[in-house]
Amino acid sequence: MRSKGSAAELEARRRLAVERVGEGWKRRDVAAFLGVHPETVGEWVRAHAAGGDVALAAKPHPGRQPFLTPDQEKQ
């Protein structure tokens, strides 16, 4: 289930989690603070270690392709 918030807000949460772990917080404490599962914090930390800040960036999710063609939509 996706957490509530805009893409920018969720990205900020991921960055905050990685920052707190880097400051010495325990993952379970960061998870409790942010309201996520401790394994989620671990995934964020691993992603950051492997890919840096880019790995925590929000990614666009365009959604499902439309069923109608542009001509059909005009009708």
N, C-alpha and C positions, 0 to 999 in steps of 0.2 A: 504494500500500500504506500502510495506517495504521501510524504508529509505535506502539511498545508504551508502555503507561502509562495511567493513569487520565485522565479528561478534565481534572481539575484539574492534573495533572502536565504534560500537553501544553500547557495554557493558560499555565502558568508558564514553559515553554520558549519559547513565542512572545513573552511579555513580556520575558524575559531577552534574547532575540535583539534585539528592538527597542531595549532599554536599552543593550546593548553597541554597537550601530551608532550610537546617539545619543552614546555616549562617544567615538566616533572609531574603533572597530574596523572593519576591512574586512569586508565581507559574507562573503568566502570564508573568513576566519579564524573568524568566528562560526559559519559552517556547519560547518567542520571540528571546532570545539569541541563543537557540539551533535550532530554526526553526521547532518546533513541536507545537501541540495543547496543551493548558493549561491542558486539561483533561488527556492527556498522561503523563504529569509531575505528576499529582495527582495519576495516576495509579502506576507510578514508586515509589512514596513516600509511598503509601499504601502497595505495595509489599515489600518494604524494611522494613517497620514497622512490617509486619507480618512474614517475612522470613529472614530478615537480608541480608547480602551481597550475600548469595547464591541465593536469589530471583532475583537478578539483573544479574546473570551470563548468558552468552550466552548458548543457548541450541542447540544441533545439530539437523539439519533438513535433514535427509538422502535422501529425495525425494521419488519418486514413485518406486514401485517394478517393476523389469523388466518383460516384457511379455514373453521373451524367457527363457527356461530352460538352464542350463549350457551346456547340450548336443546339444541343438539347436544352441547355440552361436558358438560352435566348428565347426559346419557345415558351 
